[in-house]
Amino acid sequence: MARGRRRGGRGGKAATRMWEGLGFVLLAANLLVLWDIVRRPVDTGNKLVWIALVWLFPFLGLLLYLLVGRGSLIRVQRAGRSHY
């Protein structure tokens, strides 16, 4: 057996492409979420917390933002508008 080759490896290239594809999708989703956070007219403190979560914990931060953060930023944004 040649050096560096796997024995009995199934779909090594296909699996690598799958993980690369999933990584690309995660990166694209995180960039969209970061753009969504940055464009919202809320205070900088809330934005920085969410940006840090999404940046430091890409998958978990993305899920938390989509489940909890987006709604909370919308509520903060609407509350800020009611004062004008």
ZADO-1210 file (C-alpha; in nm, 4 decimals, padded with zeros to 6 digits):
<atoms>
<atom x="00.0000" y="00.0000" z="00.0000" code="MET" pos="1"/>
<atom x="00.1334" y="00.3410" z="-00.0945" code="ALA" pos="2"/>
<atom x="00.2238" y="00.5850" z="00.1741" code="ARG" pos="3"/>
<atom x="-00.0474" y="00.8406" z="00.2574" code="GLY" pos="4"/>
<atom x="-00.3346" y="00.6401" z="00.1086" code="ARG" pos="5"/>
<atom x="-00.6218" y="00.5275" z="00.3225" code="ARG" pos="6"/>
<atom x="-00.7179" y="00.1679" z="00.3370" code="ARG" pos="7"/>
<atom x="-01.0826" y="00.1084" z="00.2599" code="GLY" pos="8"/>
<atom x="-01.1634" y="00.4805" z="00.2544" code="GLY" pos="9"/>
<atom x="-01.5038" y="00.5444" z="00.1014" code="ARG" pos="10"/>
<atom x="-01.5814" y="00.8674" z="-00.0748" code="GLY" pos="11"/>
<atom x="-01.2900" y="01.0660" z="00.0628" code="GLY" pos="12"/>
<atom x="-01.3171" y="01.3358" z="-00.1997" code="LYS" pos="13"/>
<atom x="-01.6959" y="01.3450" z="-00.1840" code="ALA" pos="14"/>
<atom x="-01.6899" y="01.3772" z="00.1946" code="ALA" pos="15"/>
<atom x="-01.4335" y="01.6547" z="00.1734" code="THR" pos="16"/>
<atom x="-01.6469" y="01.8404" z="-00.0790" code="ARG" pos="17"/>
<atom x="-01.9515" y="01.7965" z="00.1420" code="MET" pos="18"/>
<atom x="-01.7728" y="01.9470" z="00.4441" code="TRP" pos="19"/>
<atom x="-01.6331" y="02.2279" z="00.2305" code="GLU" pos="20"/>
<atom x="-01.9842" y="02.2988" z="00.1043" code="GLY" pos="21"/>
<atom x="-02.1280" y="02.3000" z="00.4568" code="LEU" pos="22"/>
<atom x="-01.8477" y="02.5292" z="00.5692" code="GLY" pos="23"/>
<atom x="-01.9216" y="02.7664" z="00.2836" code="PHE" pos="24"/>
<atom x="-02.2944" y="02.7693" z="00.3686" code="VAL" pos="25"/>
<atom x="-02.2127" y="02.8395" z="00.7354" code="LEU" pos="26"/>
<atom x="-01.9760" y="03.1207" z="00.6376" code="LEU" pos="27"/>
<atom x="-02.2343" y="03.2754" z="00.4047" code="ALA" pos="28"/>
<atom x="-02.5072" y="03.2498" z="00.6707" code="ALA" pos="29"/>
<atom x="-02.2802" y="03.4096" z="00.9325" code="ASN" pos="30"/>
<atom x="-02.1925" y="03.6952" z="00.6979" code="LEU" pos="31"/>
<atom x="-02.5617" y="03.7578" z="00.6289" code="LEU" pos="32"/>
<atom x="-02.6387" y="03.7559" z="01.0011" code="VAL" pos="33"/>
<atom x="-02.3496" y="03.9940" z="01.0724" code="LEU" pos="34"/>
<atom x="-02.4804" y="04.2261" z="00.7986" code="TRP" pos="35"/>
<atom x="-02.8288" y="04.2070" z="00.9524" code="ASP" pos="36"/>
<atom x="-02.6890" y="04.2988" z="01.2946" code="ILE" pos="37"/>
<atom x="-02.4795" y="04.5890" z="01.1648" code="VAL" pos="38"/>
<atom x="-02.7578" y="04.7476" z="00.9597" code="ARG" pos="39"/>
<atom x="-03.0093" y="04.7629" z="01.2463" code="ARG" pos="40"/>
<atom x="-03.0430" y="05.1064" z="01.4079" code="PRO" pos="41"/>
<atom x="-03.0014" y="04.9912" z="01.7684" code="VAL" pos="42"/>
<atom x="-02.7390" y="05.0832" z="02.0255" code="ASP" pos="43"/>
<atom x="-02.3825" y="04.9739" z="01.9701" code="THR" pos="44"/>
<atom x="-02.3662" y="04.7639" z="02.2886" code="GLY" pos="45"/>
<atom x="-02.6336" y="04.5207" z="02.1707" code="ASN" pos="46"/>
<atom x="-02.4719" y="04.4995" z="01.8296" code="LYS" pos="47"/>
<atom x="-02.1270" y="04.4253" z="01.9738" code="LEU" pos="48"/>
<atom x="-02.2586" y="04.1459" z="02.1946" code="VAL" pos="49"/>
<atom x="-02.4306" y="03.9734" z="01.9022" code="TRP" pos="50"/>
<atom x="-02.1351" y="04.0278" z="01.6690" code="ILE" pos="51"/>
<atom x="-01.9013" y="03.8736" z="01.9282" code="ALA" pos="52"/>
<atom x="-02.1304" y="03.5721" z="01.9756" code="LEU" pos="53"/>
<atom x="-02.1630" y="03.5087" z="01.6033" code="VAL" pos="54"/>
<atom x="-01.7908" y="03.5626" z="01.5437" code="TRP" pos="55"/>
<atom x="-01.6619" y="03.3510" z="01.8347" code="LEU" pos="56"/>
<atom x="-01.9193" y="03.0700" z="01.8090" code="PHE" pos="57"/>
<atom x="-02.0175" y="03.0534" z="01.4413" code="PRO" pos="58"/>
<atom x="-02.2782" y="02.7761" z="01.4530" code="PHE" pos="59"/>
<atom x="-02.4133" y="02.8361" z="01.8033" code="LEU" pos="60"/>
<atom x="-02.4067" y="03.2149" z="01.7662" code="GLY" pos="61"/>
<atom x="-02.5942" y="03.1900" z="01.4367" code="LEU" pos="62"/>
<atom x="-02.8634" y="02.9699" z="01.5903" code="LEU" pos="63"/>
<atom x="-02.8976" y="03.1893" z="01.8983" code="LEU" pos="64"/>
<atom x="-02.9295" y="03.5028" z="01.6879" code="TYR" pos="65"/>
<atom x="-03.1925" y="03.3509" z="01.4617" code="LEU" pos="66"/>
<atom x="-03.3927" y="03.2083" z="01.7544" code="LEU" pos="67"/>
<atom x="-03.3539" y="03.4878" z="02.0111" code="VAL" pos="68"/>
<atom x="-03.1501" y="03.7842" z="01.8932" code="GLY" pos="69"/>
<atom x="-03.3306" y="03.8879" z="01.5800" code="ARG" pos="70"/>
<atom x="-03.6592" y="03.9257" z="01.7665" code="GLY" pos="71"/>
<atom x="-03.4966" y="04.1114" z="02.0542" code="SER" pos="72"/>
<atom x="-03.3226" y="04.3571" z="01.8203" code="LEU" pos="73"/>
<atom x="-03.6504" y="04.4171" z="01.6356" code="ILE" pos="74"/>
<atom x="-03.8249" y="04.4885" z="01.9687" code="ARG" pos="75"/>
<atom x="-03.5456" y="04.7252" z="02.0745" code="VAL" pos="76"/>
<atom x="-03.5617" y="04.8947" z="01.7348" code="GLN" pos="77"/>
<atom x="-03.9406" y="04.9399" z="01.7570" code="ARG" pos="78"/>
<atom x="-03.9204" y="05.0653" z="02.1161" code="ALA" pos="79"/>
<atom x="-03.6669" y="05.3250" z="02.0060" code="GLY" pos="80"/>
<atom x="-03.8966" y="05.4497" z="01.7310" code="ARG" pos="81"/>
<atom x="-04.1894" y="05.4971" z="01.9668" code="SER" pos="82"/>
<atom x="-04.0029" y="05.7733" z="02.1498" code="HIS" pos="83"/>
<atom x="-03.9996" y="06.0011" z="01.8450" code="TYR" pos="84"/>
</atoms>
